[in-house]
Amino acid sequence: MLSDLTATPVLAVSDLARARAFYEGTLGFRPSREAAEGVLYAAGGGEFLVYPSAYAGTNQATALSFGVPDDGFDAEVADLRARGVRFDTFEAEGIEWADGVASAPGMRAVWFTDPDGNILNVETTTD
């Protein structure tokens, strides 16, 4: 059954070298392994794949999300800012924005894009 298998998020990019510079240089990921279709990066207990595609950046929804404990959120946001990441804002009911950080009852989050426009998110977790 599919529910017994490990799922791997995938991000389409137009230029693999440019994507590697962003994911490795800007965000600090290290490749876990090279694959025929692209590069796999370890994240927590899982992996995500970055691969070249003509459809890069066409997803208009969050493609990859990282949960961080509430007490580590501010440090993670500060680290991303120090690496040159700029946060996006958007209209959404019940969300208040301050300096690119979204707040709602029980949640704080930021959204940003990779060079191809894939939307990434860092948000607080309740774990």
Stockholm file with secondary structure:
# STOCKHOLM 1.0

chainA/1-127         MLSDLTATPVLAVSDLARARAFYEGTLGFRPSREAAEGVLYAAGGGEFLVYPSAYAGTNQATALSFGVPDDGFDAEVADLRARGVRFDTFEAEGIEWADGVASAPGMRAVWFTDPDGNILNVETTTD
#=GR chainA/1-127 SS CGGGSCCCCEEEESCHHHHHIIIIIISCCCEEEEETTEEEEEETTEEEEEEECTTTTCCCSEEEEEEEEHHHHHHHHHHHHHTTCCCBCCCCTTCEEETTEEEETTEEEEEEECTTCCEEEEEEECC
#=GC SS_cons         CGGGSCCCCEEEESCHHHHHIIIIIISCCCEEEEETTEEEEEETTEEEEEEECTTTTCCCSEEEEEEEEHHHHHHHHHHHHHTTCCCBCCCCTTCEEETTEEEETTEEEEEEECTTCCEEEEEEECC
//
